Amino acid sequence: MNLKQNRFVAALAAIAFNVIVISPVDSKRHG
């Protein structure tokens, strides 16, 4: 796996983390 793929996977993982973890927390905070 080359560096560009690694960076893409890392970005994808960060987005998934944000969606899965931070979104529910935001919903609780605002709701």
C-alpha atoms as an extended CHARMM CRD file, in Angstrom:
* protein
*
        31  EXT
         1         1  MET       CA              0.0000000000        0.0000000000        0.0000000000  PROA      1               0.0000000000
         2         2  ASN       CA              1.4790000000        3.3450000000       -0.9950000000  PROA      2               0.0000000000
         3         3  LEU       CA              1.4290000000        6.5960000000        0.9580000000  PROA      3               0.0000000000
         4         4  LYS       CA             -1.4980000000        8.1130000000       -0.9330000000  PROA      4               0.0000000000
         5         5  GLN       CA             -3.6690000000        5.0710000000       -0.1570000000  PROA      5               0.0000000000
         6         6  ASN       CA             -2.6310000000        5.2100000000        3.4980000000  PROA      6               0.0000000000
         7         7  ARG       CA             -3.5950000000        8.8690000000        3.6920000000  PROA      7               0.0000000000
         8         8  PHE       CA             -6.9400000000        8.1250000000        2.0260000000  PROA      8               0.0000000000
         9         9  VAL       CA             -7.6670000000        5.2840000000        4.4460000000  PROA      9               0.0000000000
        10        10  ALA       CA             -6.6950000000        7.4610000000        7.4070000000  PROA      10              0.0000000000
        11        11  ALA       CA             -9.0070000000       10.2400000000        6.2250000000  PROA      11              0.0000000000
        12        12  LEU       CA            -11.8210000000        7.7450000000        5.7000000000  PROA      12              0.0000000000
        13        13  ALA       CA            -11.2880000000        6.3490000000        9.1960000000  PROA      13              0.0000000000
        14        14  ALA       CA            -11.3530000000        9.8710000000       10.6590000000  PROA      14              0.0000000000
        15        15  ILE       CA            -14.6320000000       10.6390000000        8.8750000000  PROA      15              0.0000000000
        16        16  ALA       CA            -16.1510000000        7.3490000000       10.0250000000  PROA      16              0.0000000000
        17        17  PHE       CA            -15.0090000000        8.0850000000       13.5890000000  PROA      17              0.0000000000
        18        18  ASN       CA            -16.5960000000       11.5460000000       13.4530000000  PROA      18              0.0000000000
        19        19  VAL       CA            -19.8810000000       10.1640000000       12.1280000000  PROA      19              0.0000000000
        20        20  ILE       CA            -20.0750000000        7.2440000000       14.5660000000  PROA      20              0.0000000000
        21        21  VAL       CA            -18.7660000000        8.8920000000       17.7430000000  PROA      21              0.0000000000
        22        22  ILE       CA            -19.1890000000       12.6610000000       17.5230000000  PROA      22              0.0000000000
        23        23  SER       CA            -22.6060000000       12.8270000000       15.8490000000  PROA      23              0.0000000000
        24        24  PRO       CA            -24.4770000000       11.0040000000       18.6650000000  PROA      24              0.0000000000
        25        25  VAL       CA            -22.6690000000       13.1570000000       21.2410000000  PROA      25              0.0000000000
        26        26  ASP       CA            -23.7070000000       16.2870000000       19.3320000000  PROA      26              0.0000000000
        27        27  SER       CA            -27.2980000000       15.0560000000       19.1770000000  PROA      27              0.0000000000
        28        28  LYS       CA            -27.3780000000       14.5100000000       22.9340000000  PROA      28              0.0000000000
        29        29  ARG       CA            -25.8380000000       17.9040000000       23.6110000000  PROA      29              0.0000000000
        30        30  HSD       CA            -28.2920000000       19.7920000000       21.3920000000  PROA      30              0.0000000000
        31        31  GLY       CA            -31.2940000000       17.5950000000       22.0530000000  PROA      31              0.0000000000
